[in-house]
Amino acid sequence: MNPGSGAFPKKFRLLRRVDFRLVYEEGQRRSASVCTVFIRPNGLAETRLGITVPVRVGGAVLRNRIKRRVREVFRQNRMRLAGGWDIVVNPRKNAATIAYPALEKQMLRLFPVPSHGASSGEERAR
């Protein structure tokens, strides 16, 4: 898969309820003004993303806009992130209206980063 393509294949998505539950129960929690992020090592070569936007954030149109923006931050920066993590993002309402560069900056601060010289299972989380 071309890293610059617009695709977001299933291998980079958290899809099963059990995967989300494991990240919530066993993962680390990090917060910023636009979202809360839960991260957990997954033992795989790739990092996977899951997004949950509660109904209290707003209607379906707003929730879907927020999910599209969060997915785009992940997709655009996937190659710079550490491999081997499951990430669940719980965006807040302001994730729909904040400028994209600010959203990207705040989210990337919360994501795991690769440590130099480590294999995919040994990256450190900030």
CORBEL-V228211 format. One record per residue. PSI is psi in whole degrees, 0 to 359 (* if undefined). OMEGA is omega in radians with two decimals (999 if undefined). BURIAL is # if it has 16 or more other C-alpha atoms within 10 Angstrom, else .. Layout:
psi omega burial
PSI OMEGA BURIAL
PSI OMEGA BURIAL
This chain:
psi omega burial
132 3.11 .
120 -3.09 .
338 -3.14 .
358 -3.11 .
165 -3.13 .
6 -3.06 .
153 3.04 .
76 -3.01 .
161 -3.07 .
331 -3.11 .
347 3.10 .
10 -3.11 #
144 2.94 #
124 -3.04 #
332 -3.03 .
142 3.12 .
320 -3.12 .
324 3.10 .
316 3.10 #
314 -3.10 #
317 3.12 .
318 -3.14 .
316 3.12 #
317 -3.03 #
325 -3.03 .
352 -3.04 .
173 3.05 #
147 3.13 .
135 3.09 #
144 -3.09 #
150 3.00 #
178 -3.09 .
336 -3.10 .
343 -3.09 #
167 2.92 #
138 -3.10 #
135 3.04 #
132 -3.14 #
146 3.14 #
135 3.06 #
140 -3.11 #
355 3.13 #
8 3.12 .
170 3.11 .
332 -3.07 .
157 3.03 #
136 -3.11 #
148 -3.09 #
137 2.98 #
146 -3.12 #
132 3.02 #
123 3.12 .
112 -3.09 #
154 -3.13 .
328 -3.11 .
343 3.11 .
327 3.13 .
189 -3.13 .
177 -3.06 .
322 -3.12 .
314 3.13 .
316 -3.13 #
319 3.13 #
323 3.08 .
316 3.12 .
315 -3.14 #
319 3.11 #
317 -3.13 .
317 3.14 #
316 3.10 #
321 -3.13 #
320 3.08 #
314 3.14 #
312 -3.08 #
317 -3.11 #
335 -3.03 .
6 -3.05 .
319 -3.08 #
339 3.13 .
350 -3.10 .
158 3.05 #
143 3.06 #
159 3.03 #
26 -3.13 #
150 2.90 #
131 -3.11 #
128 3.01 #
125 -3.13 #
129 3.02 #
91 -3.09 #
155 3.01 #
170 -3.04 #
323 -3.09 #
351 3.07 .
342 3.13 #
335 -2.99 #
341 -3.14 .
149 3.10 .
141 -3.07 .
315 3.13 .
324 3.12 .
320 3.08 .
312 -3.14 #
313 -3.11 #
314 -3.12 .
320 -3.14 #
317 -3.11 #
332 3.07 #
332 -3.06 .
341 -3.09 #
153 3.09 #
145 3.13 #
148 3.13 #
140 3.00 #
148 -3.07 .
131 3.08 .
7 -3.13 .
150 3.03 .
172 -2.98 .
331 -3.14 #
356 -3.05 #
15 3.13 #
157 3.11 #
152 3.02 .
139 -3.13 #
* 999 .
